[in-house]
Amino acid sequence: MYACIDLGSNSFHILIGEWIDGRIEIVERSSDSVQLGEDVRKTGSISPAAYQRGLGCLQHFKTLMDQYPLEQYWALGTNTFRVADNAEDFIQATRDIGIEISAISGVQEAVLIYAGVTTSLPFTENHRLVIDIGGGSTEIIIGHKDSRLLTESMAIGSVAWRDKFFSPKTSDPLLLEKQLDAAITASKAVFDDISLAVRKAGWHDAYASSGTVKMLAAICQAHGFGKGEIKLAALLSLKPQIITAIAGGGDLPGLKERRRGLLLPGLAVLVGLMQSYTVDSIYFSATALREGMLDFMVKNKKTLAIMQNSQLPEVSLTGNS
């Protein structure tokens, strides 16, 4: 039995599963919107409040882990652990709880995300575009079967874009529209940096994972635009309704209240990406980093000394990039 802990800039997740008859059976899932990366772009540090939220969440995860006979666990820290100047202090504090965290690079994160997304997809000879919009970074991969033709991590995410472009508690629809348009323009500019490489690699189908994409897919579905698929035209047509709901604090079909603060920045990031890479339609993937971690653990259990060594096995995760 294995446990995977995904420590994102927005949410912390734990996945516990076991290998039965050649496949992974999930026995436990839990997540919490910790927002560890809140204001990190501005201050350079994990805030005291976010620090305590993170430790409290990991204490809960440790309680869950203690209920199962785990063979191994793996706890990976993503963008905030790469950029916050007090990330190592947080890692040390979690050791006292009994959890060892490994901070991974953006490319390593992208490799595991691609593995996690493709575990749930049927076999194809076509190239696939896979993206994951996190709180502090967005990973972009183009792959063919198990090989990756392009692997990139961009410094843009829903929490980072919220802190950069959106004023808290703004209720002026015109101001929100200006902020959203500015955020979309800036998002597209970031993704344009590798647009030539994306076009050169080529892709047939596009898939996106993460809470941001799940939120936007649910909103599109609730407004009659289909299930599990996000069309750029749908996002653009919903802009006025989204702005009105955020400005007035009203309900928006498909939106969970706890995600409200990340709706506009998440929309800006995804629209900018789809415009930059000419993606008309993208499918939501329910599997991502933690499923990729679990797949990697099962396949490499003889060489992955997680409990004793916090260093990610670089060679095992490298490939075409």
C-alpha positions in Angstrom: 0.0 0.0 0.0 1.3 3.4 -1.0 0.6 7.1 -0.1 1.2 10.1 -2.3 1.1 13.7 -1.0 0.9 16.5 -3.5 1.8 19.8 -2.0 0.6 22.5 -4.4 0.7 26.3 -4.1 -3.1 26.2 -3.7 -4.2 22.8 -2.5 -2.6 19.9 -0.6 -3.8 16.4 -1.6 -3.2 12.9 -0.3 -3.9 9.7 -2.3 -3.6 6.3 -0.7 -3.8 3.2 -2.9 -2.8 -0.4 -3.2 -1.7 -2.7 -6.1 -4.3 -5.4 -6.7 -4.3 -7.8 -9.7 -2.1 -5.6 -11.8 -4.0 -2.3 -11.2 -4.1 0.4 -8.5 -7.1 0.6 -6.2 -7.6 3.9 -4.5 -8.6 3.5 -0.8 -8.4 7.1 0.5 -8.4 10.6 -0.9 -8.3 13.9 0.9 -7.5 17.5 0.0 -7.5 20.9 1.6 -7.3 24.4 0.1 -4.2 25.5 2.1 -3.1 28.3 -0.4 0.5 27.9 0.8 1.6 30.2 -2.1 -0.6 33.1 -0.9 1.3 36.4 -1.5 4.6 34.5 -2.0 5.1 36.4 -5.3 4.9 39.7 -3.4 6.8 38.8 -0.2 9.0 36.0 -1.2 7.9 33.9 1.9 5.2 31.6 3.0 3.0 33.7 5.3 2.6 32.8 9.0 -1.1 32.0 8.4 -0.4 29.8 5.4 2.5 28.2 7.2 0.1 27.1 10.0 -2.6 26.0 7.6 -0.1 23.8 5.9 1.2 22.2 9.1 -2.4 21.6 10.2 -3.3 19.9 7.0 -0.2 17.7 7.0 -0.9 16.7 10.6 -4.3 15.5 9.4 -2.7 13.6 6.5 -0.3 11.9 8.9 -3.3 10.7 11.0 -4.8 9.2 7.8 -1.5 7.5 6.9 -1.2 6.0 10.3 -4.5 4.1 9.7 -3.0 2.0 6.8 -0.1 -0.5 6.6 1.9 1.7 4.1 4.9 0.2 2.3 6.0 3.6 1.1 4.9 7.2 0.9 6.0 10.1 -1.2 5.5 13.8 -0.4 6.4 16.3 -3.1 6.4 20.1 -2.9 5.9 22.1 -6.1 6.2 25.7 -7.0 6.0 27.4 -3.6 8.7 25.1 -2.3 10.9 26.2 -5.3 10.5 29.9 -4.7 9.7 30.7 -1.1 12.8 31.7 1.0 11.4 29.9 4.1 10.4 26.7 2.3 13.2 24.8 4.0 12.0 25.9 7.4 8.5 24.5 6.5 10.1 21.2 5.4 12.0 21.0 8.6 8.8 21.6 10.6 7.0 18.8 8.8 9.8 16.4 9.8 8.6 16.9 13.3 5.2 15.7 12.2 6.7 12.6 10.6 6.5 13.6 6.9 9.6 14.1 4.8 9.0 16.4 1.8 11.0 16.5 -1.4 10.9 19.8 -3.4 10.9 19.0 -7.1 11.7 21.1 -10.2 9.0 22.2 -12.6 10.2 19.8 -15.2 10.1 16.9 -12.8 6.6 17.9 -11.8 5.6 18.0 -15.5 7.0 14.5 -16.1 4.8 13.1 -13.3 1.7 15.0 -14.4 2.1 13.6 -17.9 2.3 10.1 -16.4 -0.7 10.7 -14.2 -2.9 12.1 -17.0 -2.0 9.4 -19.5 -2.8 6.6 -17.1 -6.5 7.3 -17.6 -6.4 7.8 -21.4 -6.9 5.1 -24.1 -4.0 4.1 -26.3 -3.4 6.3 -29.3 -0.7 7.0 -31.9 -1.6 10.7 -31.8 0.5 13.4 -30.0 -1.2 14.8 -26.9 -1.0 18.2 -25.3 -1.2 18.0 -21.5 -1.4 21.0 -19.2 -1.8 21.4 -15.5 -2.6 24.9 -14.0 -1.4 25.0 -10.5 -1.4 27.9 -8.0 2.1 29.1 -8.8 3.1 27.3 -12.0 1.7 25.8 -15.1 3.2 22.6 -16.6 3.0 22.0 -20.4 3.8 18.7 -22.0 3.4 17.3 -25.5 3.9 13.5 -25.6 3.6 10.5 -27.9 2.7 7.3 -25.9 5.2 7.2 -23.0 7.7 9.6 -24.6 7.7 13.4 -24.1 8.5 15.7 -27.0 8.2 18.9 -25.0 8.3 19.4 -21.3 8.0 22.9 -19.8 7.1 24.6 -16.5 5.9 28.2 -16.8 5.9 30.7 -13.9 2.2 31.4 -14.0 -0.7 30.0 -11.9 -4.1 30.8 -10.4 -2.9 32.0 -7.0 0.0 34.0 -8.5 -2.2 35.7 -11.0 -4.8 36.5 -8.4 -2.2 38.2 -6.2 -0.8 40.1 -9.2 -3.9 41.3 -11.1 -7.0 41.2 -8.9 -7.8 43.5 -6.0 -9.4 41.8 -3.1 -13.2 42.3 -2.6 -13.5 44.4 -5.8 -17.2 44.9 -6.5 -17.0 47.2 -9.6 -17.8 45.1 -12.7 -16.0 47.5 -15.0 -12.8 47.3 -12.9 -13.0 43.5 -12.7 -13.4 43.4 -16.5 -10.2 45.6 -16.9 -8.3 43.4 -14.5 -9.4 40.2 -16.2 -8.5 41.5 -19.7 -5.1 42.6 -18.4 -4.6 39.2 -16.8 -5.5 37.4 -20.0 -3.1 39.6 -22.1 -0.3 38.9 -19.6 -1.1 35.2 -19.5 -0.9 34.9 -23.3 2.4 36.7 -23.3 3.9 34.2 -20.9 2.7 31.2 -22.9 3.8 32.9 -26.2 7.4 32.3 -25.0 7.2 28.6 -26.1 4.4 28.8 -28.7 6.8 28.2 -31.5 8.0 25.0 -29.8 4.4 23.9 -29.1 3.5 24.3 -32.8 6.7 22.5 -33.9 6.0 19.5 -31.7 2.4 19.4 -32.8 -0.6 17.7 -31.0 -4.0 16.2 -31.8 -5.9 16.2 -28.5 -5.5 18.5 -25.5 -6.1 17.6 -21.9 -5.9 19.7 -18.7 -5.8 18.8 -15.0 -6.1 20.6 -11.7 -8.7 22.2 -9.6 -8.8 25.3 -11.8 -9.7 23.3 -14.9 -12.2 21.2 -12.9 -13.9 24.4 -11.8 -14.1 25.8 -15.3 -15.3 22.5 -16.7 -18.1 22.4 -14.1 -19.2 26.0 -14.9 -19.2 25.2 -18.7 -21.3 22.1 -18.1 -23.7 23.9 -15.8 -24.3 26.4 -18.6 -25.0 23.8 -21.2 -21.6 23.6 -23.0 -21.1 19.9 -22.5 -19.5 17.6 -19.9 -15.8 17.2 -19.3 -14.8 19.6 -22.1 -13.9 23.3 -22.2 -14.3 25.3 -25.3 -12.5 28.6 -25.7 -15.7 30.1 -27.3 -17.7 29.0 -24.2 -15.2 30.7 -21.8 -15.3 33.9 -23.7 -19.1 33.9 -23.9 -19.4 33.3 -20.1 -17.1 36.3 -19.2 -20.0 38.7 -18.6 -21.9 36.3 -16.4 -18.7 35.4 -14.5 -17.8 39.0 -13.9 -21.4 39.9 -12.7 -21.4 36.9 -10.3 -18.0 37.8 -8.8 -18.7 41.5 -8.6 -22.1 41.1 -6.9 -21.3 38.0 -4.8 -24.1 36.1 -6.5 -24.4 32.5 -7.3 -22.9 31.1 -10.5 -24.1 27.6 -11.6 -21.2 25.1 -11.4 -19.0 27.2 -9.0 -18.1 26.0 -5.6 -17.9 28.8 -3.1 -14.4 27.8 -1.9 -13.1 28.3 -5.4 -14.7 31.7 -6.0 -11.5 33.7 -5.3 -9.6 31.8 -8.0 -12.2 31.9 -10.7 -11.1 35.1 -12.5 -7.3 34.4 -12.3 -7.9 30.8 -13.3 -10.0 31.9 -16.3 -7.3 34.4 -17.3 -4.6 31.7 -17.3 -6.6 29.1 -19.2 -7.9 31.6 -21.8 -4.4 33.0 -22.3 -3.0 29.5 -22.9 -5.7 28.5 -25.3 -5.3 31.7 -27.3 -1.5 31.3 -27.4 -1.5 27.7 -28.6 -4.7 28.0 -30.7 -6.6 25.4 -28.5 -10.3 25.5 -29.4 -11.3 22.7 -27.1 -9.6 20.9 -24.1 -10.7 17.9 -22.1 -10.6 17.8 -18.3 -8.4 15.1 -16.8 -9.3 13.9 -13.3 -5.9 12.3 -12.9 -2.7 14.3 -12.6 0.4 14.6 -10.4 -0.5 12.3 -7.5 -1.6 9.5 -9.9 1.7 9.9 -11.7 3.5 9.7 -8.4 1.6 6.5 -7.5 2.3 5.0 -10.9 6.0 5.9 -10.5 6.2 4.4 -7.0 4.7 1.1 -8.0 7.0 0.8 -11.0 10.1 1.8 -9.1 9.6 0.5 -5.6 12.9 -1.4 -5.6 14.9 1.8 -6.2 12.9 4.5 -4.7 14.0 4.9 -1.1 11.4 7.5 -0.1 11.3 7.0 3.6 15.0 7.4 4.1 16.0 9.8 1.3 14.2 12.9 0.3 16.1 13.3 -3.0 14.0 12.7 -6.1 15.6 10.0 -8.3 16.5 12.3 -11.2 17.6 9.7 -13.7 14.4 7.8 -13.3 12.3 10.9 -14.2 14.4 12.3 -17.0 13.5 11.9 -20.6 12.9 13.8 -23.8 12.2 17.4 -23.0 
